[in-house]
Amino acid sequence: GVTITCRKTEMQIDVEREVLNGFKPIHLRLNNRSCIATANETHFSLVAPLMGCGTDSSHTNEAVVYSNNVQEDEVDFEGVITRMPELLIPFSCYYTKEGVTSTFGIIPRKVTKRCVCVI
C-alpha cells in the first residue's frame, strides 16, 4: 500500500487510502508542517524536495541518503487542539555516487493517542 519514487530533485510517497482509513489530506504532512498531502480517489501523495520540507540528508563515501516522514498534524476544532492517533511513516531514498537510487525504511507505525485541550 506504500510506494516511494526517487527522482533527481525530490522523493514522492504514495499511500493507499485504505492504509490510512479515516485520514484527510490536510491532516497528513511531512517534517515541515507546510508540506501537506494531496489526494485522489485511491491514494494520498506527498512530495519531499531533497532540499526542503524538512528532508534530512546523511553522507557516506559511497552515497547520500535523504529521509523524511509522513506525520499527522494537530487538528484544531473551535479552540480545542486534539490529536488523532499519531502516525509516523519514515521513508528514504538512497543515491549512490553512480546515480543509482533505491528506497528503504518504510515502516508505518502508530504511536499513542494524545489530546492537548485548551480551555
C-alpha positions in Angstrom: 0.0 0.0 0.0 3.0 2.3 0.0 5.1 3.4 -3.0 8.2 5.6 -2.9 9.5 7.3 -6.1 13.1 8.7 -6.0 13.7 11.4 -8.5 16.7 13.7 -9.2 15.4 16.6 -7.0 12.6 15.1 -5.0 11.1 12.0 -3.4 7.4 11.1 -3.6 5.5 8.8 -1.3 2.1 7.5 -2.3 0.0 5.7 0.3 -3.2 3.9 -0.5 -6.3 5.5 1.2 -7.2 2.1 2.7 -3.9 2.0 4.6 -4.8 5.4 6.2 -8.6 4.9 6.5 -10.2 8.0 8.1 -7.4 10.5 7.4 -7.9 13.6 5.3 -5.1 15.1 3.2 -4.9 18.3 5.2 -4.0 16.2 8.3 -1.0 14.5 6.7 2.3 16.3 6.3 6.0 15.9 6.0 8.5 17.0 8.7 7.8 20.6 7.7 4.1 21.5 8.6 3.6 23.5 5.4 4.2 20.4 3.2 0.8 18.6 3.2 -0.6 15.7 1.2 -2.7 15.8 -1.9 -5.2 13.0 -2.6 -7.2 11.3 -5.4 -9.8 8.6 -5.1 -7.2 5.9 -4.2 -4.1 7.5 -2.8 -2.5 10.2 -0.6 0.6 11.7 -2.1 3.4 13.8 -0.6 6.3 15.2 -2.4 9.5 15.9 -0.5 12.1 18.1 -2.2 15.6 16.8 -1.4 16.4 20.3 -0.2 13.1 21.2 1.5 10.1 20.2 3.5 12.3 19.0 6.4 14.1 16.4 4.4 17.3 15.3 6.2 20.4 14.0 4.4 23.3 11.9 5.5 26.5 11.3 3.6 28.9 8.4 3.3 31.9 7.9 1.0 29.6 6.0 -1.4 26.2 7.7 -1.2 23.8 10.2 0.1 20.6 9.2 1.9 17.7 11.6 2.0 14.9 10.9 4.6 11.6 12.4 5.6 8.5 11.3 7.5 4.8 11.3 6.8 3.1 12.5 10.0 -0.3 13.6 11.1 -0.9 17.2 12.0 -2.8 18.6 15.0 -6.5 19.3 14.5 -8.0 22.5 15.9 -11.8 22.4 16.5 -13.2 25.7 17.9 -10.1 26.4 20.0 -9.6 22.9 21.2 -6.5 21.2 19.9 -6.9 17.5 19.5 -4.8 14.7 18.0 -5.9 11.6 16.3 -3.8 8.5 16.9 -0.3 9.7 15.9 1.1 8.3 12.7 4.7 8.1 11.5 5.8 6.7 8.2 9.5 7.2 7.7 10.8 6.9 4.1 14.2 7.4 2.4 15.9 7.4 -0.9 19.5 6.2 -1.4 21.5 7.9 -4.1 24.9 6.3 -4.9 27.7 8.4 -6.5 26.9 6.5 -9.7 23.4 7.8 -9.6 21.5 4.6 -8.7 18.6 5.1 -6.4 16.7 2.8 -4.1 14.1 3.1 -1.3 14.1 1.7 2.2 12.9 2.4 5.7 9.2 2.1 5.0 7.8 1.0 8.3 4.4 2.6 9.1 3.6 2.7 12.8 1.0 4.3 15.0 2.1 6.0 18.2 -0.1 6.5 21.3 -3.1 8.8 21.3 -2.7 12.3 22.8 -5.1 15.1 23.5 -4.0 18.6 24.2 -7.0 20.6 25.3 -7.1 24.4 25.5 -10.0 25.9 27.5 
